[in-house]
Amino acid sequence: MKAKRNFRDFIYDHNDVLIAFLIIIAATAVIIWCVRNVMNYPNTLDSVTTAEEVQTAVEQESKGKGASNETAKWKDGKLRKTLTIEVASDSTEAAINSLITAGLFKTSKQFSSYCRKAGVSEADIKTGTFTFKKGSTRITVVKQVTE
């Protein structure tokens, strides 16, 4: 019985130290896990395609498929002349960049803004070859590529 009492007294006398030790072990595990995530971040960053890479790919694809190298010219919010372009099919972002490269929109934010004005979703953008007639507005262009 004395052995039991000694063990109980040991735990009672040292429980603060044991709890502190367990907290230190848990904190060390969390820190190691976070450091590993931080160290793996450059690999994650390498796998993300940047907007510039998409833009370059769209331009190369357009040139390779014989699409028009013309860019849209605007006057008073309307196209000055008929324009035919090919919208990329890789992703929504690539398709929007095709329109930007063709000069139909300045930025993806501008395209999104016109989508909201036209009451359509930018995710509904279609791929393929489109001809935009002289006098078309940006809202007309948005409707044409999303219908």
Secondary structure as a PSIPRED ss2 file (coil, helix, strand):
# PSIPRED VFORMAT (PSIPRED V4.0)

   1 M C   1.000  0.000  0.000
   2 K H   0.000  1.000  0.000
   3 A H   0.000  1.000  0.000
   4 K H   0.000  1.000  0.000
   5 R H   0.000  1.000  0.000
   6 N H   0.000  1.000  0.000
   7 F H   0.000  1.000  0.000
   8 R H   0.000  1.000  0.000
   9 D H   0.000  1.000  0.000
  10 F H   0.000  1.000  0.000
  11 I H   0.000  1.000  0.000
  12 Y H   0.000  1.000  0.000
  13 D H   0.000  1.000  0.000
  14 H H   0.000  1.000  0.000
  15 N H   0.000  1.000  0.000
  16 D H   0.000  1.000  0.000
  17 V H   0.000  1.000  0.000
  18 L H   0.000  1.000  0.000
  19 I H   0.000  1.000  0.000
  20 A H   0.000  1.000  0.000
  21 F H   0.000  1.000  0.000
  22 L H   0.000  1.000  0.000
  23 I H   0.000  1.000  0.000
  24 I H   0.000  1.000  0.000
  25 I H   0.000  1.000  0.000
  26 A H   0.000  1.000  0.000
  27 A H   0.000  1.000  0.000
  28 T H   0.000  1.000  0.000
  29 A H   0.000  1.000  0.000
  30 V H   0.000  1.000  0.000
  31 I H   0.000  1.000  0.000
  32 I H   0.000  1.000  0.000
  33 W H   0.000  1.000  0.000
  34 C H   0.000  1.000  0.000
  35 V H   0.000  1.000  0.000
  36 R H   0.000  1.000  0.000
  37 N H   0.000  1.000  0.000
  38 V H   0.000  1.000  0.000
  39 M H   0.000  1.000  0.000
  40 N H   0.000  1.000  0.000
  41 Y H   0.000  1.000  0.000
  42 P H   0.000  1.000  0.000
  43 N H   0.000  1.000  0.000
  44 T H   0.000  1.000  0.000
  45 L H   0.000  1.000  0.000
  46 D H   0.000  1.000  0.000
  47 S H   0.000  1.000  0.000
  48 V C   1.000  0.000  0.000
  49 T C   1.000  0.000  0.000
  50 T C   1.000  0.000  0.000
  51 A H   0.000  1.000  0.000
  52 E H   0.000  1.000  0.000
  53 E H   0.000  1.000  0.000
  54 V H   0.000  1.000  0.000
  55 Q H   0.000  1.000  0.000
  56 T H   0.000  1.000  0.000
  57 A H   0.000  1.000  0.000
  58 V H   0.000  1.000  0.000
  59 E H   0.000  1.000  0.000
  60 Q H   0.000  1.000  0.000
  61 E H   0.000  1.000  0.000
  62 S H   0.000  1.000  0.000
  63 K H   0.000  1.000  0.000
  64 G H   0.000  1.000  0.000
  65 K C   1.000  0.000  0.000
  66 G C   1.000  0.000  0.000
  67 A C   1.000  0.000  0.000
  68 S C   1.000  0.000  0.000
  69 N C   1.000  0.000  0.000
  70 E C   1.000  0.000  0.000
  71 T C   1.000  0.000  0.000
  72 A C   1.000  0.000  0.000
  73 K C   1.000  0.000  0.000
  74 W E   0.000  0.000  1.000
  75 K E   0.000  0.000  1.000
  76 D C   1.000  0.000  0.000
  77 G C   1.000  0.000  0.000
  78 K E   0.000  0.000  1.000
  79 L E   0.000  0.000  1.000
  80 R C   1.000  0.000  0.000
  81 K C   1.000  0.000  0.000
  82 T C   1.000  0.000  0.000
  83 L E   0.000  0.000  1.000
  84 T E   0.000  0.000  1.000
  85 I E   0.000  0.000  1.000
  86 E E   0.000  0.000  1.000
  87 V E   0.000  0.000  1.000
  88 A C   1.000  0.000  0.000
  89 S C   1.000  0.000  0.000
  90 D C   1.000  0.000  0.000
  91 S C   1.000  0.000  0.000
  92 T H   0.000  1.000  0.000
  93 E H   0.000  1.000  0.000
  94 A H   0.000  1.000  0.000
  95 A H   0.000  1.000  0.000
  96 I H   0.000  1.000  0.000
  97 N H   0.000  1.000  0.000
  98 S H   0.000  1.000  0.000
  99 L H   0.000  1.000  0.000
 100 I H   0.000  1.000  0.000
 101 T H   0.000  1.000  0.000
 102 A C   1.000  0.000  0.000
 103 G C   1.000  0.000  0.000
 104 L C   1.000  0.000  0.000
 105 F C   1.000  0.000  0.000
 106 K C   1.000  0.000  0.000
 107 T C   1.000  0.000  0.000
 108 S H   0.000  1.000  0.000
 109 K H   0.000  1.000  0.000
 110 Q H   0.000  1.000  0.000
 111 F H   0.000  1.000  0.000
 112 S H   0.000  1.000  0.000
 113 S H   0.000  1.000  0.000
 114 Y H   0.000  1.000  0.000
 115 C H   0.000  1.000  0.000
 116 R H   0.000  1.000  0.000
 117 K H   0.000  1.000  0.000
 118 A H   0.000  1.000  0.000
 119 G C   1.000  0.000  0.000
 120 V C   1.000  0.000  0.000
 121 S C   1.000  0.000  0.000
 122 E H   0.000  1.000  0.000
 123 A H   0.000  1.000  0.000
 124 D H   0.000  1.000  0.000
 125 I C   1.000  0.000  0.000
 126 K C   1.000  0.000  0.000
 127 T C   1.000  0.000  0.000
 128 G E   0.000  0.000  1.000
 129 T E   0.000  0.000  1.000
 130 F E   0.000  0.000  1.000
 131 T E   0.000  0.000  1.000
 132 F E   0.000  0.000  1.000
 133 K C   1.000  0.000  0.000
 134 K C   1.000  0.000  0.000
 135 G C   1.000  0.000  0.000
 136 S C   1.000  0.000  0.000
 137 T C   1.000  0.000  0.000
 138 R H   0.000  1.000  0.000
 139 I H   0.000  1.000  0.000
 140 T H   0.000  1.000  0.000
 141 V H   0.000  1.000  0.000
 142 V H   0.000  1.000  0.000
 143 K H   0.000  1.000  0.000
 144 Q H   0.000  1.000  0.000
 145 V H   0.000  1.000  0.000
 146 T H   0.000  1.000  0.000
 147 E C   1.000  0.000  0.000
